Amino acid sequence: MALLRYNPWTEMNALQRQINQLFDDGVLTTSERGLKEAIFAPSAELSETDEAVMLKLELPGVKAEDVDIQATKEAIYITGERKKETKSEENGVTRSEFRYGKFSRFIGLPALIDNTKISAEYKDGILNLTLPKAEEEKHKVVKITLG
């Protein structure tokens, strides 16, 4: 009887192939197979000037009336839904990699803002928020001691 040396990487490689197969088949992103759809979270970009904080979100395919924005002095909470359009094709199978459903983003801000003076612009699937800094933040002086 011959002895075989145990190689743990053989099992790891097999597991990796199985996981890759799940993603290739689309099992983890479709609800038709009984699994929950992948969560859609819009990408965000945050920048800051002396006067305001600017927030930009990508929301392609989301209608303005399907977006809800709530603001506190410290954070922005954005929720919405990308609704699926129903299409039927008689002579073939359609595969979609688009993600549909509800989304939410909670974004903490680097400075306190005046949440009563926020301006918003939504164009071509891009949401731009201008969040003016609170007066106490604009004129805030911090003493730094050297130790």
Buried (B, 14 or more C-beta within 10 A) or exposed (E): EEEEEEEEEEEEEEEEEEEEEEEEEEEEBBEEEEEEBEEBEBEBEBEBEEEBBEBBBEBEBBEEEBBEBEBEBEEBEBBBBBEEEEEEEEEEEEEEEEBBBEBBBEBEBEBBBBBEEBEBEBEEEBBBBBBBBBEEBBEEEEEEEEE
